[in-house]
Amino acid sequence: MVNPWHKYKQAPKRKKQTLRSLVAGIAFFAFLYGISKFVSEPLCPIKRLFGVSCFGCGLMRGFISILKLQFSEAVKYHILSIPIFVSICAYSCCCIIDIVFETDLVEKTEKQLLKKYMFIFYFLIMVLSTYINSVR
């Protein structure tokens, strides 16, 4: 059986960068979680400067609620917190599978997500989530 660390060393540079980015993202999430425990003010710079919720406001609290298995509370914080959290977890698993089993799942997925019609979908998600956050 081949050691996973050995497979990581032999993986292409792009896959290594993707995995490092995921680890950095998890570390950043843990850092923000730690800060949010001690600071009562919103961490969002847009909310701090302008007093208006941006399209991402509430995601951190939603993710924390998901980790506590409080899904209804997560939806109250941000309507898209559950789908985004599941997407991040699935993407992380695909990255690990890519390195361990030497597949190209991430590249195939990224090609699909970068098609022109998807940008309309992304824009609509941003506009709708901003509207929903501002109404609450």
C-alpha positions as CSV (number, residue, x, y, z in Angstrom):
1,M,0.0,0.0,0.0
2,V,1.3,3.4,-0.9
3,N,1.6,6.1,1.7
4,P,-0.8,9.1,1.2
5,W,2.1,11.5,2.0
6,H,4.1,9.9,-0.8
7,K,1.2,10.4,-3.2
8,Y,0.9,14.1,-2.1
9,K,4.6,14.6,-2.9
10,Q,4.1,13.2,-6.4
11,A,0.9,15.1,-7.1
12,P,1.0,17.9,-9.7
13,K,1.6,21.4,-8.5
14,R,-2.0,22.5,-9.1
15,K,-3.4,19.8,-6.9
16,K,-1.0,20.7,-4.1
17,Q,-1.9,24.3,-4.3
18,T,-5.6,23.5,-4.2
19,L,-5.1,21.3,-1.1
20,R,-3.0,24.0,0.6
21,S,-5.7,26.5,-0.2
22,L,-8.3,24.3,1.5
23,V,-6.1,23.9,4.6
24,A,-5.6,27.7,4.7
25,G,-9.4,28.2,4.4
26,I,-10.1,25.9,7.3
27,A,-7.4,27.6,9.4
28,F,-8.9,31.0,8.5
29,F,-12.4,29.7,9.4
30,A,-11.0,28.5,12.8
31,F,-9.4,31.9,13.3
32,L,-12.6,33.8,12.6
33,Y,-14.5,31.5,14.8
34,G,-12.1,32.2,17.6
35,I,-12.4,36.0,17.1
36,S,-16.2,35.8,16.9
37,K,-16.3,34.2,20.3
38,F,-14.7,37.3,21.9
39,V,-15.9,40.2,19.7
40,S,-19.5,41.2,19.9
41,E,-19.3,43.5,16.9
42,P,-19.8,42.2,13.3
43,L,-16.6,41.2,11.6
44,C,-17.9,42.1,8.1
45,P,-16.2,45.3,7.0
46,I,-19.1,46.4,4.8
47,K,-21.5,46.1,7.7
48,R,-19.1,47.9,10.0
49,L,-18.5,50.8,7.5
50,F,-21.9,51.2,6.0
51,G,-24.3,49.4,8.3
52,V,-25.7,47.3,5.5
53,S,-25.6,43.5,5.3
54,C,-23.6,42.2,2.3
55,F,-24.4,39.0,0.4
56,G,-22.2,37.0,2.8
57,C,-23.3,38.4,6.1
58,G,-24.4,35.6,8.4
59,L,-22.5,32.8,6.7
60,M,-20.0,32.4,9.5
61,R,-22.8,32.2,12.1
62,G,-24.6,29.8,9.8
63,F,-21.6,27.5,9.4
64,I,-21.1,27.5,13.2
65,S,-24.8,26.5,13.6
66,I,-24.4,23.7,11.0
67,L,-21.4,22.4,13.0
68,K,-23.6,22.4,16.1
69,L,-26.3,20.6,14.0
70,Q,-28.8,23.5,14.4
71,F,-29.9,23.6,10.8
72,S,-33.0,25.8,11.3
73,E,-30.8,28.4,13.1
74,A,-28.3,28.3,10.2
75,V,-31.1,29.1,7.7
76,K,-32.1,32.0,9.9
77,Y,-28.6,33.5,9.7
78,H,-28.2,33.0,6.0
79,I,-30.5,31.1,3.6
80,L,-27.6,29.7,1.6
81,S,-25.4,28.6,4.5
82,I,-26.3,24.9,4.2
83,P,-25.8,24.6,0.4
84,I,-22.5,26.5,0.6
85,F,-21.3,24.4,3.5
86,V,-22.1,21.2,1.7
87,S,-20.4,22.5,-1.4
88,I,-17.3,23.3,0.5
89,C,-17.2,19.9,2.1
90,A,-17.8,18.2,-1.3
91,Y,-15.1,20.2,-2.9
92,S,-12.7,19.4,-0.1
93,C,-13.4,15.7,-0.5
94,C,-12.9,15.9,-4.3
95,C,-9.5,17.5,-3.7
96,I,-8.4,14.7,-1.3
97,I,-9.8,12.0,-3.7
98,D,-7.9,13.7,-6.6
99,I,-4.6,13.3,-4.7
100,V,-5.1,9.9,-3.2
101,F,-6.6,8.2,-6.2
102,E,-5.0,10.3,-8.9
103,T,-8.2,11.4,-10.6
104,D,-9.3,14.8,-12.1
105,L,-12.6,15.4,-10.4
106,V,-11.7,19.0,-9.4
107,E,-10.6,20.0,-12.9
108,K,-13.8,18.6,-14.5
109,T,-16.0,20.3,-11.9
110,E,-14.2,23.6,-12.4
111,K,-14.7,23.4,-16.1
112,Q,-18.4,23.0,-15.7
113,L,-18.6,25.8,-13.1
114,L,-16.8,28.3,-15.4
115,K,-19.2,28.0,-18.3
116,K,-20.8,31.3,-19.3
117,Y,-24.4,30.6,-18.2
118,M,-23.2,29.8,-14.7
119,F,-22.1,33.5,-14.1
120,I,-25.8,34.5,-14.5
121,F,-26.6,32.0,-11.8
122,Y,-23.9,33.3,-9.5
123,F,-25.1,36.9,-10.0
124,L,-28.6,35.9,-9.2
125,I,-27.5,34.1,-6.0
126,M,-25.6,37.2,-4.9
127,V,-28.5,39.6,-5.6
128,L,-31.1,37.3,-3.9
129,S,-29.0,36.6,-0.8
130,T,-28.3,40.3,-0.4
131,Y,-32.0,41.0,-0.7
132,I,-33.0,38.3,1.8
133,N,-30.3,39.4,4.3
134,S,-31.4,43.1,4.0
135,V,-35.1,42.1,4.6
136,R,-34.3,40.2,7.8
